[in-house]
């Protein structure tokens, strides 16, 4: 069985399946190259794909916002760089754990509670390596470094999206550079 295409007014309007030995012209159809579908044009010799519609300004906005989100998500998934080539996870649970550790470090720094052995043993990186946090100050430094990196990503994402949403035309939208301005991964923290 082969696929044939019904062409009306130079445009493919339907596809039909015919036996291999059938003459598609008897069915008001013609054989076409692979990939031809409804909407293609045929002038009797050449096949042409339909022209892609020009995206609307709103479509361009949505595409730019999707690109911004993808860039931020990629950075967030890599984690915050710390202590050389290591990274601290930035998912919601990891950030909540880091916040709890920072609260404990704050209390320990004030003398309200001892610095727990579990935190002294170290914070575990994405690479499954411990970063020792011998003192509450080291715990606070790690939390501050990771928090600053996370906030820089989130704020830059928001700034870019705000620019996209306030762009008045395609020219203004085209000037928004999604690739630059993200925080540079610099070791910090512990």
Protein Blocks (a to p, Z undefined) as FASTA:
>chain_A
ZZddddeehiafbdcdddfkbcfklnopacddehiaghiacehjaccddddddddfklmm
mmmmmmmmmmmmmmmmnopaeehjaccdfbfklmmmmmmmmmmmmmmmnopaccdfklmn
opcdfkopacddfbfklmmmmmmmmmmmmmmmmmmmmmmmmmmmmpcbfklmmmpcfkgo
iacdddehZZ
